[in-house]
Amino acid sequence: MNLKFSEIPSPCFVLEERALLKNLRLIDHVQKTAGAKIILALKAFSMFSTFSIIRKFLSGTTASSLNEARLGFEEFGGEVHAYSPAYPENEFNELVHICNHITFNSMNDYTKYKSMIKKAGKKISCGLRINPEYSEVKNPMYNPCVTGSRLGLRAESITELPEGIEGLHFHTLCECDSFALERTLKAVEEKFGKFFSSIKWLNFGGGHLMTRSDYDVNHLIGLLKEFKNRYPHLEIILEPGSAVGWQTGFLISTILDIIDYGELKTLVVDTSFSAHLPDCLEVPYKPVIRGATILENQEEQKSLQTYRIGGLTCLAGDWCGDYIFEKTPQSGDRIIFEDMIHYTMVKTTTFNGVNLPSIGIIRENGNFELVKKFGYADFRNRLS
Ligand SMILES: Cc1ncc(COP(=O)(O)O)c(C=O)c1O
């Protein structure tokens, strides 16, 4: 359905095809120039209505579960990789039929499933996730190398690689630059380099935010090339998610009411931080709103009219603040949260029965296409 911008339903995730293509062209340039393979991490971006575009650039997907693997297999095609902290027994058989690459988090999990892989009747390349115990990610919630991390094998726990292991996988970055990767790679090489001659591939995980405007793409390419020169037999795989969906769209919402307690005004919108933008509460971070500025300074907050944005659930903490607006907000006005495609869309829930935002695309020619609308059935089907 083609609509004018003002007719886009609210709330709605809106992806801009032009921005997605810009990201994909840059990622494609990196993989071609550096001689690496880049696949899409579905945990960050699973908007399958765009897969026909993405598959022109990327050769496959990586999944964290059977459901994601099926989505990659059925909707994207190409290579299907998987990594999970542990694989449920009732899902593994199906996973084996779908995947080309499976990375295991522990020796136990590999030992448990290796005979099923041998009997699969097709080639599956197996790998182990390693923990280089080096990560520059400050927030422990997103740092897989924190003390006690369950994610990946530490060097001391591998004396030799078990038979059948063809690759190693590390994931220690989150919205990082290539210099963090360079330092990480050094730690990986120091701790696990002794195994490189016995493997065929090394997966550098995700977290490479190469589409952010200040990312030094040439430095990344140089780094990958230099690594490849030293280990020409190794296939280098990168599996970013955020970099694909980075700044490719927004979430439109509408002001339903304004709760006014004098100095504290709350714009109640038809979306929810808890149900639709959970990272704002979890990370936490304050989303950029079109036509508004975030005021951190308490003195300024006293002298200027600030607004909180209040979510639609009755969770007391379902709000974000404090914003000043270029134009005084009125009931019925739209509030546009920027950069809400990667991670946000895959994390939505129907908490409080709040309806899920619709999903649409602004095509390259400027036409808006509504691709999905949700309703009662979607809410009910998750329950019983
Ligand atoms: C194993 C693995 N690969 C890839 C990714 C994608 O990371 P990003 O979206 O930051 O690029 C993640 C994210 O958590 C991950 O855990």
The ligand as an SDF file (V2000), in Angstrom:
LIG
                    3D

 16 16  0  0  0  0  0  0  0  0999 V2000
   27.6360  -13.6930   18.4230 C   0  0  0  0  0  0  0  0  0  0  0  0
   27.1740  -12.3770   17.8800 C   0  0  0  0  0  0  0  0  0  0  0  0
   27.4030  -12.0800   16.5720 N   0  0  0  0  0  0  0  0  0  0  0  0
   26.9980  -10.9190   16.0380 C   0  0  0  0  0  0  0  0  0  0  0  0
   26.3250   -9.9740   16.7910 C   0  0  0  0  0  0  0  0  0  0  0  0
   25.8860   -8.6980   16.1330 C   0  0  0  0  0  0  0  0  0  0  0  0
   26.4670   -7.5940   16.7430 O   0  0  0  0  0  0  0  0  0  0  0  0
   26.1960   -6.1140   16.2190 P   0  0  0  0  0  0  0  0  0  0  0  0
   24.7360   -6.0030   15.9850 O   0  0  0  0  0  0  0  0  0  0  0  0
   26.6500   -5.2410   17.3470 O   0  0  0  0  0  0  0  0  0  0  0  0
   26.9950   -5.9310   14.9750 O   0  0  0  0  0  0  0  0  0  0  0  0
   26.0640  -10.2300   18.1570 C   0  0  0  0  0  0  0  0  0  0  0  0
   25.3750   -9.2590   19.0010 C   0  0  0  0  0  0  0  0  0  0  0  0
   25.1940   -9.3780   20.1490 O   0  0  0  0  0  0  0  0  0  0  0  0
   26.5020  -11.4720   18.7100 C   0  0  0  0  0  0  0  0  0  0  0  0
   26.2570  -11.7770   19.9960 O   0  0  0  0  0  0  0  0  0  0  0  0
  1  2  1  0
  2  3  1  0
  2 15  2  0
  3  4  2  0
  4  5  1  0
  5  6  1  0
  5 12  2  0
  6  7  1  0
  7  8  1  0
  8  9  2  0
  8 10  1  0
  8 11  1  0
 12 13  1  0
 12 15  1  0
 13 14  2  0
 15 16  1  0
M  END
$$$$
